Amino acid sequence: MSGWPEDIETKAGQLIAAFSKRGLMVATAESCTGGLIAGALTEIPGSSSVVDRGFVTYSNDAKIQMLGVDPATLDAHGAVSRQTAIEMARGALSHSKADMAVAVTWHCRSGWRIGREAGRAGASGGRQPGRQRPPP
């Protein structure tokens, strides 16, 4: 028992099993979750062969410096937007050996309107040079 809610532990275990079976690696780019997604994944046995790395990019400067998010995107759409989340996911791919990335960004202040669309995105990319794609 990891201390995570059962549904999160179950989903994390399913992801680790599926990626392990396919020889895939994942990276996370997290803002408001502060690394909790990577934390949930890395508590699962076998995760070291699946989780390449996690980026915690809470500030806009961190998004720009660590993930290469374009400042113009932040200016035009804000940190909590689909556009920013897509750039975060793409940045996680380009700064890692991962085959797929997930990114999440959201307002964490109290009193924020319920229903505002969260910035979340997934991305997948080609294999890094020298890595072989597993057979289907």
Buried (B, 14 or more C-beta within 10 A) or exposed (E): EEEBEEEBBEBBBEBBEEBBEBBBBBBBBBBBBEBBBBBBBBBBEEBEEBBBBBBBBBEBEBBBEBBBBBEEBBEEBBBBBBBBBBBBBBBBBBBBEBBBBBBBBBBEEEEEEEEEEBBBBEBEBEBBEEEEEEEE
